[in-house]
């Protein structure tokens, strides 16, 4: 922590990045850390290589997150948030590797320990919890914008305080964030209360796609590019849908197969997919994801793969034998 604090105090031009296909933690931690550094006169550049999910577009300064980096900018520090490995930030990895100081802030148990400085706490409820501690140590006043970002992360990453990563700090930090101006009802309405008609139609198709293993312990939800086109939705509208598959009675592991845009094509050819895994807490899905080159937490993880949809479903279904 001390080494990280020193670098953040001394740095001038900071690139902040989080993993592609971002969840609430990736978006909110990025914004909170960026705004905190900007408040102490650092020049910041917020980057994520994917579109921001619609449910998080209400967050303060979310429009400042860019999907492209100007190669002429010379950063002295890169802060990488919520990434188990550096490659998860996507194409910008080639730029980040040239930055003199890389600071790795994360709570994934599968983190590879990359970077010059590491702030990794696998017991934290979210990366935002670590960011909160860092902001407090920097003595940065937490305004309502930073508070809203941190509160939203903890609310979503703990599944509204239902997941096993919910800890005492989650409640304490959220209480403080409400004192800093967060209105819980308004955040909840933004995250859970409003959906586009297209997203509802996509959810209907996703629910119809659910398949259950022979022993009832594994569920598979599939979302294809055709389904997105049919409903006029985008990949960012998929956020959170896997929980419907995970919450089925007796299911221990849920998998959401998402077909990538440039992977759609002949079903007999290899396509690109992203597989999200969720556990009821009794199965370590991070270990499963790691076996495919991915990572995450014991109850929430994922990986990318090139294969056919039929082969991928068959391989995931085979996992049921070990549950």
N, C-alpha and C positions, 0 to 999 in steps of 0.2 A: 504493500500500500504506500509506504513512504517514498519509494522510488517512483511510483506512478504519479504521486502528488507533485513531486519535484519537477517531473517532466511536463506535467500539465500547467504548472505555474510558469515554467520557463518558455514553453512553446509559443509560437506566434501564428502559424498557419496550419490548421488541422483538418484532415479529411476524416470524416466519420462515416462508417459503413456498417450495414447489417445484412443478414442472409437474404437471398432471393426467395420468392414466394413467401413474403413476410407475414408473420402473425402479429398479434398485438404487441408482444414483447419486442420484436425486431423493429417495429415502427415507433412505439412509444419510448423505448430506451434511447433510440437514435435521436429523437427530438429533444428529450429531457436533457441528455448529455450535451447535445449541441447548443441548446439555449443557455445552459449553465456556463459553458465555456465562453459563449459570446458575451455574456454579462460581465465577464472579467477581461473583456477586450481582446479576445482571440478571434481571428478570422476563421470562420467555419464553412465547411462544404459538406452537405448531407447527401449521401448516396445510397441508393438501392437499385438493383438492376431489374426489378420487377414492378409492375403496376401495384399501387397501394390498394388493398381491399376496400370496397365501398364503405364498410362499417367503421373504418378508421379515418376516413377522409374529413371528419369533423375536427380532428385534433389540431391544435394550434400549430401554425407553421408547416403543416404537412405538405403544402404546395412548394416548399423549399427543397423537398427531397427530389433529387434529379436522378435520371437513369443513365446519364452520360457525364464523363469527367473530361474537362479541358486538359489535354496533355501538356499544355504549356505552363500549367500551374505547378509551382514547386512547393510541396508540402514538407514541413519539418517533422510532422507527427501524424500517424494514422491511428485512430481509435476504432477497433473492430468489436462490434457488440453482438452478443447472442449467436456466435458462430463456433461450432465445435471444431472446425478446421478452416483455414484461411480461404480455401477454394470455394467455400460456400457463398462468398460475396459475388462470385461470377467473374465476368470478363475484366473487371477492374483489378484483379489480383496481380496482373503484370505491372500496374502502376503502383500499387501498394508495396510490392516487393522492393521498389526503389526508394521508398520513404525511409529516412534514417532510423526513426523510432516507431515501432509498431506496439501498440498497447492492446492487449487481449482481455476483454471483459466478458465473462460468460458464467453460466451455471449448469452447462451440460456435463454430464459425467463422462462423456466420450471426447471431451476437449483434448486436442493433441498437444496443448502447451506451446503453441507457436507464439512468436513475438518476442520483443525485448523485455517487456513487462507483462506479467499475467496477474489478473485479479479474477480468480476462478473459485467460486464457492458453490459446490454441488448441493448444499443444504439450503441455499437461498430459494425463495419461492419463485423468483424470476431474475432475469438480468437487471431489471429495473430496481430490484432491492439493493443490488450491489451499486448501481448508479446512484441511488439515493444516499447510501453511506458515503460515497465519494464526493457527492455534492456537499454534504454536511461537513466533511473534512476540508473541503475547499472554502468553507465559510461563505458559500453563495446563497443569498436569500432565495427561498423557493417561492416564486410568484405563482399566480393562478394557472399560467400556461404550462409551467413545468409540473405543477401539482396535478393538473388534468391528465397529462401524459403518463405520469407515474401511477396514478390511481387507475386509469384505464388498463394499463398493463397488468397490474396485480389482479384486478377484477376478472380479466379475460384469461390470464395464464393459470389462475387457480380454478377456473370454471365456476366463477361466482362463489368461491370459497368451498367448492365441493370436491376438488381433487386432492390427492394425497400430498401434494407439495404445499398445501396451505399450512402456514406456520404462524407463530405468535406475531412475528414481524409484519406479516401481511395485514393483520388487523390494526396493529399499532401505526404502521405507515399510512394506511388508508384513513385512519382517524385524523392523523395530522394533516393529510392532504385536504380533507373536508374543512379543516380550520384555515387552510390557505386559499379557500374559495371554491373548491370542487363541490358541485351539486350532484350527488349520487343519482338522483332520479333522472336528471338530464343526460348523464353519461349512459345510464342503463337504457334509456329510450333510444339513444343513438346506436348503441351496440346491439341491443336485443329487440327493440320495439318497432323498427321500421324496415321494411324490405320492399324492393321493387317487385312488380308483377312478374318480371322475367325470372328473378331469383326464386320466387314461389313455384313457378312452373319447372325450373331446373330442379328444385328440391323434390318435386313430385316424381320426375324422371329418375332422380338419384335413389329415391326410396324404392321405386319399382325395380331398380337394378340389384337390390340387395340379395345376396345369396348366403345361405347358412350351411356350414359344414355338417357332415353326417352326425357328429356328436353334439352339435349345437353350441360349441365353444368358440367358434370363429365366424365372423361375418365379413363379407366383402361387398363394398359399394364401388360402383364404377361410373366414372364421368368421362365421356368421350367428347371430341371436338364437334361431332355431329349434334350432340345434346346441347352444347353451348350455342351452336349456330341456330338450332331449332327454337331456342328460347331467347335469343338475342342477348345472351349474357357473356361474361368474360371469366377468365380463370380466377380473378380475384373474388368473384361472387361465390366461389366454392367454400370459402372460409367458414369453418364451424360445422359443416354438414356431416363430418365423420362422427360427431357425437351421437347422431341418431342411430348409427350402426353400432356404436359402442354401448349404448344404453339398452339394447335388447336383452331381455331376461336370459340369464345363463351364459351370455357371451363374455368370454374372457379377453379376447383380442379382436379388434376391428381393423380392417384394412380399407383404405380408400385409394383406388387406382385412378390416377388422373392422366389422361392422354395429352401429351404435349402438342402444341400447334404444329410444329414441323415434324411431328411423328405420325400424323394421320395419313393413312394410305392403305395399300393393299394388306388385308389381314394376314396374308401369308408371308409378308416381309417383316423385318425387324422394325419396330417403332420405338419411340422414346416415351417413357412413362415416369411419373413420380408416384411413389407409394408412401402414404402416410399410415402410421400404425398407432393405435391407442390401446391401452391395457386397462383392465379393471383394478390394477395394482398388484395382481398375483403373478403376472408374467413380465419379465424384463424385455420389453420390445427394443430397447437400445442395443442389446446384444444381437437381436435378430437383424436390426438395421445395419449394425457394424459388419455383419457377415456379408453384406452386399455393398460395403463401402460407404454406408451412411452413418448416421449417429442420432443422438438426442438424449432423452431422459428415459428412465426405466419404464415410465408409463406413457410416454409420447415420443415418437421417433419417426424417422423416414429415410428414404433412399431413392436414388434415381437408377434406372435400368433400361437397357435396350433389349427388346425381345418381342415376341408376339403376345397379343392379349390373351389368347387361349393358353399359351405356355405359362404366362405370368399367373393367371388365375389358378392353374393346376399346381404350380409351385407353392403359392400362398396357401391353397387348400390343404396341401400336404402338411403344413405346420400344425394343423389341428390334431394330428396324431401325437404330438408332444405336449399338448395342453391338458 
